[in-house]
Amino acid sequence: MEPVLLALIAVIPISIGAAVAALSMRWISTAAIEGMTRQPDIASQLFTAMLIGMALIEALCIYCLVVALMLAGNVSL
């Protein structure tokens, strides 16, 4: 198989994972900020839930990076 094609296959998981993670974090932060403006008394609870959700999404992005590095390790130019 072509080394360029193998390198492209190694880049695809991290690019898709990073894009999905960025969009998901945007959605979570927007929803949390809207909730904080509507109910300021539970802002600390919403902030905690937002941080936990973002940490889980960031873990997904790191898993995609690990997969991409494992695939890139198999590419020999």
C-alpha positions as CSV (number, residue, x, y, z in Angstrom):
1,M,0.0,0.0,0.0
2,E,1.2,3.5,-0.7
3,P,2.9,5.3,2.2
4,V,1.0,8.5,1.4
5,L,-2.3,6.7,1.6
6,L,-1.3,5.1,4.9
7,A,-0.3,8.5,6.3
8,L,-3.7,9.9,5.2
9,I,-5.4,7.0,7.0
10,A,-3.5,7.9,10.1
11,V,-4.6,11.6,10.0
12,I,-8.3,10.9,9.4
13,P,-9.2,9.7,13.0
14,I,-7.7,12.7,14.8
15,S,-9.1,15.2,12.4
16,I,-12.6,13.8,12.7
17,G,-12.3,13.4,16.5
18,A,-11.0,16.9,17.0
19,A,-13.8,18.4,14.9
20,V,-16.5,16.5,16.7
21,A,-15.0,17.3,20.1
22,A,-14.8,21.0,19.2
23,L,-18.4,21.1,18.1
24,S,-19.6,19.2,21.1
25,M,-17.7,21.5,23.5
26,R,-19.2,24.5,21.8
27,W,-22.7,23.0,22.3
28,I,-22.1,22.2,25.9
29,S,-20.7,25.6,26.8
30,T,-23.5,27.4,25.0
31,A,-26.1,25.4,26.8
32,A,-24.4,25.8,30.2
33,I,-24.1,29.6,29.8
34,E,-27.7,29.9,28.7
35,G,-28.7,27.9,31.8
36,M,-26.5,30.0,34.0
37,T,-28.1,33.2,32.7
38,R,-31.6,31.8,33.2
39,Q,-31.0,30.4,36.7
40,P,-28.0,32.1,38.4
41,D,-28.6,30.3,41.7
42,I,-27.6,26.9,40.2
43,A,-24.7,28.3,38.2
44,S,-22.1,26.4,40.2
45,Q,-23.9,23.1,39.6
46,L,-24.1,23.8,35.9
47,F,-20.5,24.8,35.8
48,T,-19.4,21.5,37.4
49,A,-21.6,19.5,35.0
50,M,-20.1,21.4,32.1
51,L,-16.5,20.7,33.2
52,I,-17.2,17.0,33.6
53,G,-18.9,16.8,30.2
54,M,-16.0,18.6,28.6
55,A,-13.4,16.4,30.3
56,L,-15.2,13.3,28.9
57,I,-15.2,14.8,25.4
58,E,-11.5,15.7,25.7
59,A,-10.8,12.1,26.6
60,L,-12.5,11.0,23.4
61,C,-10.3,13.4,21.5
62,I,-7.2,11.9,23.2
63,Y,-8.3,8.4,22.3
64,C,-8.5,9.5,18.7
65,L,-5.0,10.9,19.0
66,V,-3.8,7.5,20.3
67,V,-5.4,5.7,17.4
68,A,-3.9,8.1,14.9
69,L,-0.4,7.7,16.5
70,M,-0.8,3.9,16.5
71,L,-1.7,4.0,12.8
72,A,1.1,6.4,12.0
73,G,3.6,4.1,13.7
74,N,2.7,1.4,11.1
75,V,3.6,3.8,8.2
76,S,7.0,3.2,6.8
77,L,8.2,5.7,4.2
